[in-house]
Amino acid sequence: MFFPRINVKDDPVRRWHRPDRHFFANGACQVLAFAFLERYADIDFHARWIKPAAGFTGNHIYVTDGFHAFDYHGLTTEQRLLAFGFKRAQRFFPGWNAVLVDVPTQALISEPHFRQIEGLHLREPGQFLHNALPRAREYLNRFGDLRSILSPPKDR
């Protein structure tokens, strides 16, 4: 989760021209999650939504296999990602809490699919100033090929 000092989500031009890390941390995390799942479809990862408790903000979507997690920071453990995210949110919003909700891959980029999940409101890649999916794929390239880290060794 990333809490910007100013609200840029209502301005498509300012939103688009933010640095990639900020763009994918605050408003386009679902597109990055989809790009990851698309690239690593052969690895057992799925999307997970940090859904804030009623009355709070701070949504975030990342991908996980139950141990590892990936978001705009890169690869880490899910435990570490959640500890960092919860601590940061609670610093900004005392009493902040959230639940974890698994999200089907198609819901990350399709309004008809995400509307089926109560409280989930996302933008499709084409609802940004420009299509955000190519940008997410390019950002994902910065982390190299994660397959060797994430794939279990093959029996010889």
N, C-alpha and C positions, 0 to 999 in steps of 0.2 A: 504494500500500500504506500502511496505517496500522497502527501497532503500539500498541494502548492499554496504559496502565500496569496496568490490571487486566482480568481476563478477564470479559467480560460476555456472551460468546456462549452460555454455559450457562444464562443467566437470561433467558427471553423478555421479561419486563417491562422489565428494565434495558436489554436490547438495543434494544427498540422505542423507548424514551424517550430514547435518545441523540440529539444533534443530527444533522440530516440528513447533513451532511458526514461525520461519523464513521460513521453507519449505512451509508452507501453506500461508504465506504472500507474497511470491515472487516466483511464478512459478507453484504453485499447488493449488491456491485458488479455481479454478474451481472444483477440485476433492473434496475438503471439502464442497463446495456448493452442489455438487451432493449428497454426503453422508448425508447432512442435509435434503435435499429434499426427499431422499429415506427413511430416518428414520421417518420424519414427513410429510409423504405424505397426511395425513388426515387434515393437517393444511394449510390454504390458503397462502402459501409462493411461491415465484418464484425467479429465478435468475436474477440478474441485473448486467450489465457490465458498469464500469466506463471507457468510451472510450475517451482517450486523444485527444485533438485537433491535427490537422495535424502538424507534426514536433516535437511532444512531446512524451515522454514515460510515463509510470506510469499506465498501465492497472491494473484493479482489478475487481474481480467478488465476489459478496456477495449475500445473499438471503434476501428477504424482504416481508413483507405483506403490505407495504405502510406506516407503522408506525415503527414497530420493524425491526431490521436488525441483521444479524449474519454473522460474518466472523471469522478469526483467533483470534480476540480479545475476542470473545464471543458475548453475546447478548447485544444490545444497541438500541438506536433509530436510524432510518435511517438518520435523521437530524444530529445527533451527529457524526455518522460514516462519512458522507459526509463532514461536517465542518472540522473534523480532517484530513481527507484524502486530501481535497483541500488545506488546510492551509500548510500541510507538503509538498505537491508537489510544491506549489508556493514558498516555502522557498528554495527548491532545484533548481527549474526551474522558474524564474520570468516570468510572463505572462502565466503560465500553466493554461489550462482550459480543460474541458471535457464535454461530454454529457452522459446521462444515456440511456442505451439500454437494454430492456428486452430480455432475452435469454431463449429459450426453454430448458427444462431439458436435453433432449438427446444430445443437442449440447455441454454440459459440458464434455461429455466423449466420443464423437464420432466425428472423423475428418470429415467424409462425412457430418454430420449435421452442425458442426461449420463452415465449409467452405462455407456454404450457407449465412453466415452473413458477410457482407463486412467489412474487416479489422480485423476480429477476428481470431487469431491464438493461438490455445491451444495445450497442450499435452494430449493425452489419458492416463488413469491411467497406462496402460502397457508400455507406452513410457518413463517411468522413469527407473532408474536402476532396481528397483523392482516395482511390482504393487502398486501404491499409494493408491488405494481404501481401502484396509484393514487398512493402516496407518491412513487414514482420519476417518474411522469409529472408530478406537481406540482413536484418538484425540478428536473426538466428545464426547466420553464417559466422558471426563474430566469435561464437563459442566453439567453433571447430566441430568435428564429428564426435558427438557424444556417445555414439554407439559402442565404442570400445570400453567406455567406462560403465555403461548401463547394461550391456548384454552379458549374460552369464557365459563363462568360458565353455566352449564346446568340448565334449568328451573326445579324447583322442584314441 
